[in-house]
Amino acid sequence: MTSSAIVPLMNEPLGSLIGKDAVRSYWAKASELIPDLHFELVTTLVGVNSITLYYQGPLGMSTECLQFGTDQKVQRAFAHYAA
């Protein structure tokens, strides 16, 4: 998972996490810091072996692009935020 929000929250200068445990820790920290964490889905865009979720979140309008492997599990995820 890659996100600019990872940089300060996880002290990870590249903004990337690898593996379920690392991503789980990220969301656990986010949930602790923002107990009423809420996302409002605007729309879902579908591509080849990928989807993009467009939503309103705590950082404003955002997208999460999820790329799936041949096993239909997420292999890469990228978050983008409005500038």
C-alpha positions as CSV (number, residue, x, y, z in Angstrom):
1,M,0.0,0.0,0.0
2,T,1.3,3.4,-0.9
3,S,-0.1,6.7,0.5
4,S,1.3,10.1,1.5
5,A,-0.7,9.6,4.7
6,I,1.6,6.7,5.6
7,V,4.7,9.0,5.8
8,P,3.9,10.8,9.0
9,L,1.7,8.2,10.6
10,M,4.0,5.2,10.3
11,N,7.3,7.2,10.0
12,E,7.9,5.6,6.6
13,P,9.7,8.1,4.3
14,L,8.7,6.3,1.1
15,G,5.0,6.1,2.1
16,S,4.8,2.4,1.3
17,L,3.9,-0.6,3.4
18,I,4.3,-4.3,2.4
19,G,2.2,-7.1,3.8
20,K,-1.1,-7.5,5.7
21,D,0.5,-6.9,9.1
22,A,2.0,-3.6,8.1
23,V,-1.3,-2.4,6.5
24,R,-3.3,-3.6,9.6
25,S,-1.0,-1.6,11.9
26,Y,-1.5,1.5,9.7
27,W,-5.3,1.2,9.9
28,A,-5.1,0.5,13.6
29,K,-3.1,3.7,14.2
30,A,-5.5,5.7,12.0
31,S,-8.5,4.4,13.9
32,E,-6.9,5.4,17.2
33,L,-6.0,8.9,16.0
34,I,-9.4,9.5,14.4
35,P,-12.0,7.4,16.3
36,D,-14.9,8.6,14.1
37,L,-13.0,7.8,10.9
38,H,-15.5,7.9,8.1
39,F,-15.4,7.6,4.3
40,E,-18.2,8.5,1.9
41,L,-18.1,6.6,-1.4
42,V,-18.7,8.8,-4.4
43,T,-18.2,6.3,-7.1
44,T,-16.3,3.1,-8.1
45,L,-14.4,3.0,-11.4
46,V,-13.6,-0.5,-12.8
47,G,-10.6,-1.3,-14.9
48,V,-8.8,-4.5,-16.0
49,N,-7.8,-6.3,-12.8
50,S,-8.3,-3.1,-10.8
51,I,-10.8,-0.8,-9.3
52,T,-10.6,2.8,-8.1
53,L,-12.7,4.0,-5.2
54,Y,-13.4,7.7,-5.3
55,Y,-14.5,9.0,-1.9
56,Q,-14.7,11.9,0.6
57,G,-12.5,11.1,3.6
58,P,-10.7,13.0,6.4
59,L,-8.1,14.3,3.9
60,G,-10.8,15.6,1.4
61,M,-11.6,14.1,-2.0
62,S,-9.5,10.9,-2.4
63,T,-9.1,7.8,-4.5
64,E,-7.8,4.4,-3.7
65,C,-6.6,2.3,-6.7
66,L,-6.6,-1.4,-6.0
67,Q,-4.8,-3.8,-8.4
68,F,-5.6,-7.5,-8.2
69,G,-3.4,-10.5,-8.9
70,T,-4.4,-13.7,-10.7
71,D,-5.7,-15.0,-7.3
72,Q,-8.1,-12.0,-7.2
73,K,-6.4,-10.7,-4.1
74,V,-5.2,-7.1,-3.8
75,Q,-1.5,-7.0,-4.8
76,R,-1.0,-3.2,-4.8
77,A,-3.0,-0.3,-3.5
78,F,-2.3,3.4,-4.1
79,A,-4.1,6.3,-2.4
80,H,-4.3,9.8,-3.9
81,Y,-5.6,13.0,-2.3
82,A,-6.8,16.3,-3.7
83,A,-4.0,18.8,-3.8
